[in-house]
């Protein structure tokens, strides 16, 4: 298991990280599923339409930095936003308060406390 960093530790969120957090804030479900070999496959399940794959590195980064947590169920776990993620989204231009904002520059990364 990964150690949870302290709340004061700074970290960077990429556009990919912010998009996953924003999708979850808008009601999409992030789930991990196991394939036949036991590997985890992460997918965002929108309210309508097929699930969308999510890079495992993005999910692990969000989890390691205390932005998401899960019910740890097998074979399919469901993830949710933590209070820390809700705080980040409240201050981010891509957060839940500005869901109609134009897409950011893909090279953009933000320092978050």
C-alpha positions in Angstrom: 0.0 0.0 0.0 1.0 3.6 -0.5 1.6 6.0 2.3 -0.7 9.0 2.4 1.3 12.3 2.3 0.6 15.1 4.8 -2.1 17.6 3.9 0.5 20.4 3.6 2.6 18.7 1.0 2.5 20.3 -2.5 1.8 18.4 -5.6 1.0 19.0 -9.3 -2.2 18.1 -11.1 -2.1 17.7 -14.8 -5.0 18.2 -17.2 -5.6 14.5 -17.1 -5.9 14.5 -13.3 -8.2 17.5 -13.3 -10.4 15.9 -16.0 -10.9 12.8 -13.9 -11.7 14.8 -10.8 -14.1 17.0 -12.7 -15.9 14.0 -14.3 -16.3 12.5 -10.9 -17.6 15.8 -9.5 -20.2 15.9 -12.3 -21.5 12.4 -11.3 -19.5 10.0 -13.4 -18.4 6.8 -11.5 -14.7 5.8 -11.5 -14.4 2.0 -11.1 -11.6 -0.5 -11.2 -12.3 -3.8 -12.7 -10.1 -6.9 -12.8 -9.3 -8.7 -16.1 -8.9 -12.4 -16.3 -5.2 -12.2 -15.3 -6.0 -10.1 -12.2 -4.8 -6.7 -13.6 -6.9 -3.6 -12.7 -8.6 -1.7 -15.5 -9.9 1.7 -14.6 -13.0 3.2 -16.3 -15.1 6.3 -15.9 -18.8 5.4 -16.2 -20.8 8.4 -17.5 -24.5 8.8 -16.8 -25.1 8.0 -20.4 -22.9 6.1 -22.9 -20.1 3.6 -22.7 -17.4 3.7 -20.0 -14.2 5.4 -20.8 -10.7 4.0 -19.9 -8.6 5.9 -17.5 -4.8 5.6 -17.3 -3.9 3.6 -14.1 -1.0 6.1 -13.4 -3.6 9.0 -13.2 -5.8 7.0 -10.7 -2.8 6.0 -8.6 -1.5 9.6 -8.4 -4.9 10.9 -7.3 -5.2 8.1 -4.7 -1.6 8.6 -3.4 -2.3 12.3 -2.9 -5.5 11.8 -1.0 -7.9 13.1 -3.7 -9.8 9.9 -4.2 -10.6 6.8 -2.1 -12.5 3.6 -2.8 -14.6 0.9 -1.2 -11.9 -1.6 -2.0 -14.3 -4.2 -3.2 -13.4 -7.2 -5.4 -13.6 -7.6 -8.4 -14.9 -4.0 -9.0 -14.2 -1.2 -6.7 -15.9 2.2 -6.8 -14.0 5.4 -6.1 -15.2 8.8 -4.7 -13.8 12.3 -4.2 -12.3 13.1 -0.8 -12.9 16.4 1.0 -9.4 17.4 -0.2 -10.4 16.8 -3.9 -13.6 18.9 -3.3 -11.4 21.7 -1.9 -9.1 21.5 -4.9 -12.0 21.6 -7.4 -13.5 24.6 -5.6 -10.4 26.6 -6.4 -9.4 25.2 -9.8 -10.6 26.9 -13.0 -11.7 23.5 -14.2 -13.6 22.8 -11.0 -17.2 22.2 -10.4 -17.8 26.0 -10.2 -16.8 26.5 -13.8 -17.8 23.4 -15.7 -18.3 25.4 -19.0 -14.7 26.7 -19.0 -12.8 26.3 -22.3 -10.4 23.3 -22.4 -7.0 24.1 -20.9 -3.7 23.9 -22.6 -2.6 20.2 -22.5 0.8 21.1 -21.1 -0.7 23.0 -18.2 0.1 21.8 -14.7 -0.9 23.4 -11.4 0.8 23.5 -8.0 -1.7 22.5 -5.4 -1.2 22.8 -1.6 
